C-alpha cells in the first residue's frame, strides 16, 4: 500500500501526539501501563515511495515491554554484573556450598596444565603430547569468545578435519582436529591462518556493505600431506554462560520447536541432531557446540580435555596421536587417565552454575522497536526468545526457570555461504545449531572487540545477519530492505541481549 508523504506526515504527527504524555519516551510509561515506543524516522526510497514497513508500524505502536524480560536466565541465574567480568558470575541465589563448587570447578577451568608426567604437580600434568592451549581459560578468557588476530596462526579457534563422503572419518595423518602445539620434542601437527576474500553488496536503500569470506591456509605440516578428499571446519570458541540452564531444558521442549517437514509452511525446518552414544547402543539429543554435536556438558568437557588439551579422561581414554606420529605415541603421559572423574565433575558443575548477565534497557522505546524488527524479520522462528527449564535439574536454581536464550538448540540449513561441507552426527555440511544470543551484546565489553558466527568471519552483528542464507534467506532480505534507522534499532536490540 502506497502512503503519500503528506498522509504519512499526518499519521506521524498523530502518533507523536499520543506520546506527548511521556516525559521521556525511552523510559516512561504511557497511560494504562504500556511503555512508550517512539516511531523511528522512516525515509523514502529512491523512487519516492515510502518504506513497506510504514503502514505496519503505524498499526502496531507501541510495542509492549514484557514483565521480567530483562531476566535472561530467570531470577535465579541472572547476574547484575555488566563489566568485563560479566560472564564470570554465579547465580544470585546460590548457596554457600554451591559457591564452593563453583570456585573449585573454576580452578580446574583456569589453571594451566603441565606437559607429560610431573612429580611436583601430579594433579596438573598430562598436557599434550599435541594440543591447542594449556588451559580451558586459554580459549575461553573471562568465559567469553577468544579469537585469533587476523593474519596470525589459529591457536584459540580450531580446525576440524575429516575425510570420506561426509567428512566424518578422521584424516589418516592428522586425526579429527589439527593441533598447532606439541610438548618437548614432539612436533606440532602444523599451522593454520585465515585469509579473506572481500564481498561487497548494498542494502535496499543503496548503502554499501563489505563482508569477509575466509580461506584456510595450512603451513608447516609435519606429518605429510593432507588427504585429497579432506573436509575442514573452523570453529571459534563460544561464551560459557547459561549452559546449565540449556542442559536443563527438556528434550520434549526442544523437540516441540522442530518442524523438519515444514508443516507450518514458514520455510523454517529445524531438526534435532542425534549423537551416537559412546557405547554404540543408541543416540542422544545433541544441544551443545556449533552443530549441536554434544549431548551433555560432561561429554563436552571430556571431549575438550582430549581434543584441545591432549589430556585423557575416563570418557576419552586414548591419546589423540595418529599411527604415524611415533614421538607423540611414545611421549610420557600423566597417568591413565590423566584427569580424574572428580575433576571432570568439578568443571561440569562450574559450567552449570555460570550465570547470564541481565539485559540492558529492555524497556527503552528504541529497543522495543528493534524487538519488533527482530520478530517481523522472522528471526524469532529459530532464535526462540523464551522457554522454560524442566522441573528437576542438577541444581535447584536451574529448575522451572523461564529463560530467554534466543535459541531452539536445533539444526538449520544456513545456506551455501556458511556451509563447511562437513557432516557432524546427523548435521549436514549446510546445517548449524541456532546459536544462543544471550550475552551477545557484552562480547565487546568483555574482550574489547568481538567476532561472530562459527568461524569469526563477521566483525559486526550486521555482518553476521548478512551471512544468513538457506532457511534464513527471507529474514536476511527483510533486514537488507529496512532503512538505516530501522536497521540501527534492530542492532540496538541485539546489543541489549
C-alpha positions as CSV (number, residue, x, y, z in Angstrom):
1,X,0.0,0.0,0.0
2,X,1.4,3.4,-1.0
3,X,1.2,6.1,1.6
4,X,1.7,9.7,0.3
5,X,4.3,11.8,2.1
6,X,1.5,14.2,3.3
7,X,-0.6,11.4,4.7
8,X,2.5,9.8,6.3
9,X,3.4,13.1,8.0
10,X,-0.2,13.4,9.3
11,X,-0.1,9.9,10.7
12,X,3.3,10.5,12.3
13,X,2.1,13.7,13.9
14,X,-0.9,11.8,15.3
15,X,1.3,9.1,16.7
16,X,3.8,11.6,18.2
17,X,0.9,13.5,19.8
18,X,0.0,10.2,21.5
19,X,3.4,10.1,23.1
20,X,3.4,13.7,24.4
21,X,2.1,12.3,27.7
22,X,5.5,10.8,28.3
23,X,8.3,13.0,29.7
24,X,11.0,10.6,28.3
25,X,9.6,8.2,25.8
26,X,12.6,5.9,26.2
27,X,11.8,5.0,29.8
28,X,8.4,6.4,30.9
29,X,5.1,4.6,31.0
30,X,2.1,5.8,29.0
31,X,-1.5,5.6,30.3
32,X,-2.5,2.1,31.0
33,X,1.0,1.0,31.9
34,X,2.3,0.5,28.3
35,X,5.8,1.5,27.5
36,X,6.1,4.4,25.1
37,X,7.7,3.3,21.9
38,X,9.0,6.0,19.6
39,X,8.2,5.6,15.9
40,X,11.6,5.9,14.1
41,X,12.1,8.3,11.2
42,X,11.2,6.5,8.0
43,X,12.9,7.5,4.8
44,X,11.5,7.3,1.3
45,X,13.5,5.2,-1.2
46,X,15.0,6.5,-4.4
47,X,11.7,6.0,-6.3
48,X,9.8,8.3,-3.9
49,X,7.6,5.6,-2.4
50,X,7.6,5.1,1.3
51,X,9.1,2.0,3.0
52,X,6.9,-1.0,3.1
53,X,7.1,-1.2,6.9
54,X,5.5,2.2,7.4
55,X,1.9,1.1,7.5
56,X,2.6,-1.8,9.8
57,X,4.5,0.4,12.2
58,X,1.6,2.8,12.3
59,X,-0.8,0.0,13.0
60,X,1.1,-1.6,15.9
61,X,2.7,1.2,18.0
62,X,3.5,0.9,20.9
63,X,5.3,-2.4,21.4
64,X,4.8,-3.6,24.9
65,X,7.6,-4.4,27.4
66,X,7.2,-7.9,28.8
67,X,7.4,-8.1,32.6
68,X,10.7,-9.7,33.6
69,X,12.1,-9.5,30.1
70,X,15.5,-8.3,31.4
71,X,16.0,-11.5,33.5
72,X,17.5,-13.5,30.6
73,X,18.3,-16.6,32.8
74,X,15.4,-16.3,35.2
75,X,15.6,-14.5,38.5
76,X,17.7,-17.3,40.0
77,X,20.5,-17.3,37.4
78,X,20.6,-13.7,36.1
79,X,23.6,-11.6,37.2
80,X,23.7,-7.8,37.6
81,X,27.4,-7.6,36.6
82,X,27.8,-5.8,33.3
83,X,31.6,-5.1,33.2
84,X,34.4,-7.2,31.8
85,X,33.6,-9.9,34.4
86,X,30.0,-10.2,33.2
87,X,30.5,-13.8,32.2
88,X,32.2,-14.9,35.4
89,X,29.4,-14.8,37.9
90,X,27.3,-17.4,39.7
91,X,23.6,-17.0,40.3
92,X,22.4,-14.6,42.9
93,X,20.6,-17.2,45.0
94,X,23.5,-19.7,45.1
95,X,24.1,-21.3,48.4
96,X,27.5,-21.3,50.1
97,X,28.0,-24.9,49.2
98,X,27.2,-24.2,45.5
99,X,29.6,-21.2,45.5
100,X,32.3,-23.5,46.8
101,X,31.6,-26.0,44.0
102,X,31.7,-23.1,41.5
103,X,35.1,-22.0,42.8
104,X,36.6,-25.5,42.8
105,X,35.4,-26.1,39.2
106,X,36.7,-22.7,38.2
107,X,40.2,-23.6,39.4
108,X,40.1,-26.7,37.1
109,X,39.0,-24.4,34.3
110,X,41.6,-21.7,34.8
111,X,44.8,-23.2,36.0
112,X,47.3,-24.3,33.2
113,X,48.3,-27.9,32.8
114,X,51.9,-29.1,32.6
115,X,53.3,-31.5,29.9
116,X,53.5,-35.2,30.4
117,X,54.4,-36.5,33.8
118,X,55.2,-34.2,36.7
119,X,56.2,-35.4,40.1
120,X,55.9,-31.9,41.6
121,X,52.5,-31.2,40.0
122,X,50.8,-34.6,39.8
123,X,47.3,-33.0,39.8
124,X,48.0,-30.8,36.8
125,X,50.1,-32.9,34.5
126,X,49.2,-34.7,31.3
127,X,49.2,-31.8,28.8
128,X,49.7,-33.0,25.2
129,X,51.7,-34.5,23.6
130,X,49.9,-32.4,20.9
131,X,47.4,-29.7,21.9
132,X,45.9,-26.3,21.3
133,X,46.2,-24.4,24.6
134,X,47.3,-25.4,28.1
135,X,44.1,-24.5,29.9
136,X,40.4,-24.0,29.3
137,X,40.9,-20.4,30.1
138,X,43.3,-20.1,27.1
139,X,40.4,-20.5,24.7
140,X,37.6,-19.0,26.9
141,X,39.2,-16.0,28.5
142,X,36.8,-14.4,31.0
143,X,34.4,-17.2,29.9
144,X,34.0,-15.4,26.6
145,X,35.0,-15.9,23.0
146,X,38.7,-15.8,22.3
147,X,39.6,-15.2,18.7
148,X,43.0,-15.1,16.9
149,X,44.1,-11.7,15.4
150,X,43.9,-11.5,11.7
151,X,46.9,-13.0,9.9
152,X,48.1,-15.0,12.9
153,X,48.0,-18.7,13.3
154,X,44.9,-20.2,14.9
155,X,45.5,-21.4,18.5
156,X,42.2,-20.4,20.1
157,X,40.0,-21.2,17.2
158,X,40.3,-24.8,16.0
159,X,40.1,-26.6,12.6
160,X,38.1,-29.8,12.5
161,X,39.4,-32.3,9.9
162,X,37.6,-35.2,8.2
163,X,37.6,-37.4,5.1
164,X,35.1,-39.6,3.4
165,X,31.8,-38.6,1.7
166,X,30.6,-36.6,4.7
167,X,33.9,-35.8,6.4
168,X,33.1,-37.8,9.5
169,X,36.1,-40.1,9.3
170,X,39.5,-38.8,10.8
171,X,42.2,-37.6,8.4
172,X,44.7,-40.5,8.3
173,X,47.8,-38.5,9.3
174,X,46.3,-35.7,11.4
175,X,43.1,-37.1,13.0
176,X,39.9,-35.1,13.7
177,X,41.5,-31.8,14.6
178,X,44.7,-30.0,13.6
179,X,46.9,-29.5,16.7
180,X,49.2,-26.4,16.5
181,X,51.3,-27.2,19.5
182,X,53.5,-30.1,20.8
183,X,55.3,-30.7,24.1
184,X,59.1,-31.1,24.2
185,X,60.4,-32.9,21.2
186,X,57.0,-33.8,19.8
187,X,56.3,-31.8,16.7
188,X,53.1,-29.9,16.4
189,X,50.9,-31.1,13.6
190,X,51.0,-27.7,11.7
191,X,49.7,-24.2,11.5
192,X,46.6,-22.6,10.0
193,X,45.9,-19.0,9.2
194,X,42.8,-17.5,7.7
195,X,42.9,-15.3,4.6
196,X,39.8,-13.4,3.4
197,X,38.2,-12.6,0.1
198,X,36.1,-9.4,0.1
199,X,32.4,-9.5,-0.9
200,X,30.6,-6.2,-1.4
201,X,26.9,-5.5,-1.6
202,X,24.2,-2.9,-1.0
203,X,21.2,-2.6,1.3
204,X,17.9,-1.7,-0.3
205,X,18.5,2.0,0.4
206,X,21.7,1.9,-1.5
207,X,24.1,1.9,1.5
208,X,27.0,-0.3,0.8
209,X,28.5,-3.1,3.0
210,X,31.5,-5.4,2.9
211,X,31.8,-9.0,4.1
212,X,34.8,-11.3,4.5
213,X,34.8,-14.8,3.2
214,X,37.5,-16.9,4.9
215,X,40.0,-19.3,3.2
216,X,42.0,-21.8,5.2
217,X,45.8,-21.8,4.6
218,X,47.8,-24.7,6.0
219,X,51.6,-24.4,6.6
220,X,54.3,-26.3,8.5
221,X,52.6,-29.7,8.2
222,X,54.9,-32.1,10.0
223,X,53.2,-35.4,9.2
224,X,52.9,-35.5,5.5
225,X,50.3,-34.3,3.0
226,X,46.7,-33.9,3.9
227,X,44.2,-36.3,2.2
228,X,42.8,-35.2,-1.2
229,X,39.2,-35.6,0.0
230,X,39.8,-33.5,3.1
231,X,36.9,-31.5,4.6
232,X,37.6,-28.8,7.1
233,X,35.6,-26.7,9.5
234,X,36.9,-23.7,11.5
235,X,35.2,-23.4,14.9
236,X,35.6,-20.3,17.1
237,X,35.0,-20.6,20.9
238,X,31.7,-19.6,22.4
239,X,30.9,-17.8,25.6
240,X,30.5,-20.1,28.6
241,X,27.3,-18.7,30.2
242,X,23.9,-20.3,31.0
243,X,24.9,-23.7,29.9
244,X,23.4,-25.4,32.9
245,X,20.1,-23.9,32.0
246,X,20.3,-25.1,28.4
247,X,21.1,-28.5,29.7
248,X,18.0,-28.3,31.9
249,X,15.6,-27.7,29.0
250,X,13.7,-30.9,28.5
251,X,14.1,-32.9,25.3
252,X,10.3,-32.6,24.9
253,X,10.6,-28.8,24.9
254,X,13.4,-28.8,22.3
255,X,11.6,-31.2,20.0
256,X,8.4,-29.1,20.2
257,X,10.3,-26.4,18.3
258,X,11.3,-28.9,15.5
259,X,9.5,-28.9,12.1
260,X,11.7,-30.9,9.8
261,X,8.9,-31.2,7.2
262,X,7.9,-27.5,7.4
263,X,4.3,-28.4,8.2
264,X,3.5,-24.7,9.0
265,X,5.0,-23.6,5.6
266,X,7.1,-20.8,7.0
267,X,10.3,-22.0,5.4
268,X,11.9,-23.0,8.8
269,X,12.7,-26.7,9.2
270,X,14.6,-27.0,12.4
271,X,15.6,-30.5,13.3
272,X,17.5,-32.2,16.1
273,X,21.0,-33.6,15.9
274,X,21.1,-37.1,17.5
275,X,24.6,-38.1,18.6
276,X,25.7,-41.7,18.9
277,X,26.3,-42.8,22.4
278,X,29.9,-43.8,23.1
279,X,28.7,-47.4,23.9
280,X,27.3,-47.5,20.3
281,X,24.0,-48.8,21.7
282,X,21.9,-45.7,21.0
283,X,21.7,-42.0,20.3
284,X,21.2,-38.9,22.5
285,X,19.9,-35.4,21.6
286,X,22.7,-33.0,20.9
287,X,22.4,-29.5,22.3
288,X,26.0,-28.0,22.7
289,X,28.5,-27.0,20.1
290,X,28.2,-25.1,16.8
291,X,26.5,-28.2,15.3
292,X,24.7,-29.5,18.4
293,X,27.2,-32.4,18.4
294,X,27.4,-32.8,22.2
295,X,24.5,-34.1,24.3
296,X,25.8,-33.1,27.7
297,X,28.2,-30.8,29.4
298,X,30.1,-33.7,30.9
299,X,30.7,-35.2,27.5
300,X,31.5,-31.8,26.0
301,X,34.1,-31.1,28.7
302,X,35.7,-34.6,28.4
303,X,36.0,-34.2,24.6
304,X,37.6,-30.7,25.1
305,X,40.1,-32.1,27.5
306,X,41.3,-34.6,24.9
307,X,40.8,-32.7,21.7
308,X,42.1,-29.3,22.9
309,X,44.5,-30.1,25.7
310,X,45.5,-33.6,24.8
311,X,44.5,-34.9,28.2
312,X,42.9,-38.3,28.5
313,X,40.0,-38.8,30.9
314,X,37.5,-41.5,31.9
315,X,35.3,-41.0,28.8
316,X,38.1,-40.4,26.2
317,X,41.0,-42.5,27.4
318,X,43.2,-42.9,24.3
319,X,45.7,-40.2,23.3
320,X,44.9,-38.3,20.1
321,X,48.1,-39.4,18.3
322,X,47.7,-40.9,14.8
323,X,49.6,-44.1,13.9
324,X,52.4,-42.3,12.1
325,X,53.1,-39.8,15.0
326,X,55.7,-42.0,16.7
327,X,57.1,-39.4,19.0
328,X,53.6,-38.5,20.1
329,X,52.8,-42.1,20.8
330,X,56.0,-42.7,22.9
331,X,55.8,-39.4,24.9
332,X,55.5,-39.6,28.7
333,X,52.0,-39.2,30.0
334,X,50.4,-38.0,33.2
335,X,48.8,-41.3,34.1
336,X,45.8,-43.2,32.9
337,X,43.6,-41.3,32.8
338,X,45.4,-38.0,33.0
339,X,42.4,-36.1,34.5
340,X,40.2,-37.7,37.1
341,X,36.5,-38.2,37.2
342,X,36.4,-35.8,40.2
343,X,37.9,-33.0,38.1
344,X,35.5,-33.7,35.2
345,X,32.6,-33.5,37.6
346,X,34.0,-30.3,39.2
347,X,34.4,-28.4,35.9
348,X,31.0,-29.6,34.8
349,X,29.4,-28.2,37.9
350,X,31.2,-25.0,37.4
351,X,29.9,-24.6,33.9
352,X,26.3,-25.5,35.1
353,X,26.5,-22.7,37.6
354,X,27.8,-19.8,35.5
355,X,25.1,-17.1,35.3
356,X,23.9,-14.9,32.4
357,X,24.1,-11.1,32.6
358,X,20.9,-9.1,32.9
359,X,19.6,-7.3,29.8
360,X,20.1,-3.6,29.4
361,X,17.4,-1.0,28.6
362,X,14.8,-3.7,27.8
363,X,12.0,-1.2,28.2
364,X,13.5,1.7,26.1
365,X,11.5,2.7,23.1
366,X,14.3,2.2,20.5
367,X,15.0,-1.2,21.9
368,X,11.3,-2.2,21.6
369,X,11.3,-1.0,18.0
370,X,14.3,-3.2,17.4
371,X,12.4,-6.1,19.0
372,X,9.6,-5.5,16.6
373,X,12.0,-5.7,13.6
374,X,13.5,-9.0,15.1
375,X,10.1,-10.6,15.1
376,X,8.9,-9.2,11.8
377,X,12.1,-10.4,10.1
378,X,11.3,-13.9,11.4
379,X,14.5,-14.1,13.5
380,X,12.4,-15.4,16.4
381,X,11.4,-18.5,14.4
382,X,14.8,-20.0,15.2
383,X,16.2,-17.7,17.9
384,X,13.3,-18.7,20.2
385,X,13.1,-15.9,22.7
386,X,11.6,-17.7,25.7
387,X,11.3,-21.2,27.1
388,X,11.1,-22.9,30.5
389,X,13.5,-25.4,32.0
390,X,12.4,-28.7,33.4
391,X,11.0,-29.1,36.9
392,X,14.1,-31.1,38.0
393,X,17.7,-30.3,37.4
394,X,21.3,-30.8,38.7
395,X,20.9,-27.7,40.9
396,X,17.6,-26.3,42.3
397,X,18.1,-22.9,40.9
398,X,18.2,-24.3,37.3
399,X,14.8,-25.9,37.6
400,X,11.5,-24.4,36.5
401,X,13.1,-21.2,35.2
402,X,11.7,-19.0,32.5
403,X,14.7,-18.2,30.4
404,X,15.4,-16.2,27.3
405,X,18.3,-17.7,25.5
406,X,17.2,-17.0,21.9
407,X,17.9,-20.4,20.5
408,X,15.9,-23.6,19.7
409,X,19.0,-25.8,20.0
410,X,18.1,-27.3,16.6
411,X,19.9,-27.6,13.3
412,X,19.0,-25.3,10.4
413,X,20.2,-25.1,6.8
414,X,22.1,-21.7,6.7
415,X,22.9,-21.8,3.0
416,X,26.0,-22.3,0.9
417,X,27.7,-19.1,2.2
418,X,28.2,-20.5,5.7
419,X,28.4,-24.2,4.6
420,X,31.6,-26.1,5.5
421,X,30.6,-29.3,3.7
422,X,31.5,-31.4,6.8
423,X,28.9,-33.6,8.4
424,X,28.7,-33.8,12.2
425,X,26.5,-36.6,13.6
426,X,23.2,-36.1,11.8
427,X,24.1,-32.5,10.8
428,X,24.9,-31.8,7.2
429,X,27.5,-29.5,5.8
430,X,25.0,-26.7,5.5
431,X,23.4,-27.1,8.9
432,X,24.3,-25.2,12.1
433,X,22.7,-25.1,15.5
434,X,20.9,-21.9,16.3
435,X,23.4,-20.0,18.4
436,X,22.1,-18.6,21.7
437,X,22.1,-14.8,21.7
438,X,22.0,-14.1,25.4
439,X,25.1,-12.1,26.4
440,X,26.0,-11.3,22.8
441,X,25.7,-7.6,23.4
442,X,28.5,-7.8,26.0
443,X,31.1,-9.6,24.0
444,X,32.9,-6.4,23.2
445,X,32.7,-5.2,26.8
446,X,34.3,-8.5,28.0
447,X,37.1,-8.6,25.3
448,X,37.5,-5.2,23.8
449,X,36.2,-6.3,20.4
450,X,34.1,-9.1,19.1
451,X,33.7,-11.7,16.4
452,X,30.6,-13.6,15.3
453,X,29.5,-16.8,13.5
454,X,31.1,-20.2,13.8
455,X,34.5,-19.1,12.3
456,X,34.6,-15.5,13.5
457,X,34.3,-14.1,10.0
458,X,31.8,-11.5,11.0
459,X,33.2,-8.3,12.6
460,X,29.8,-6.8,13.4
461,X,26.3,-8.1,14.2
462,X,25.0,-6.8,10.9
463,X,27.7,-8.7,9.0
464,X,26.6,-11.8,10.9
465,X,23.0,-11.2,9.7
466,X,24.1,-10.6,6.1
467,X,25.8,-14.0,6.1
468,X,22.5,-15.8,6.9
469,X,21.1,-17.8,4.0
470,X,19.1,-21.0,3.4
471,X,16.2,-21.0,5.8
472,X,17.1,-17.5,7.0
473,X,17.3,-16.0,3.5
474,X,14.0,-14.3,3.7
475,X,14.9,-12.9,7.1
476,X,18.2,-11.5,5.8
477,X,16.4,-9.9,2.8
478,X,13.9,-8.3,5.1
479,X,16.7,-6.7,7.1
480,X,18.5,-5.6,3.9
481,X,15.4,-3.8,2.8
482,X,14.9,-1.9,6.1
483,X,16.1,1.7,6.1
484,X,19.1,2.8,8.2
485,X,17.0,3.9,11.2
486,X,15.3,0.5,11.5
487,X,18.5,-1.4,10.9
488,X,20.0,0.6,13.8
489,X,17.1,-0.2,16.0
490,X,17.5,-3.9,15.3
491,X,21.2,-3.8,16.2
492,X,20.4,-1.9,19.4
493,X,18.0,-4.6,20.3
494,X,20.6,-7.3,19.8
495,X,23.2,-5.4,21.7
496,X,20.7,-5.3,24.7
497,X,20.6,-9.1,24.9
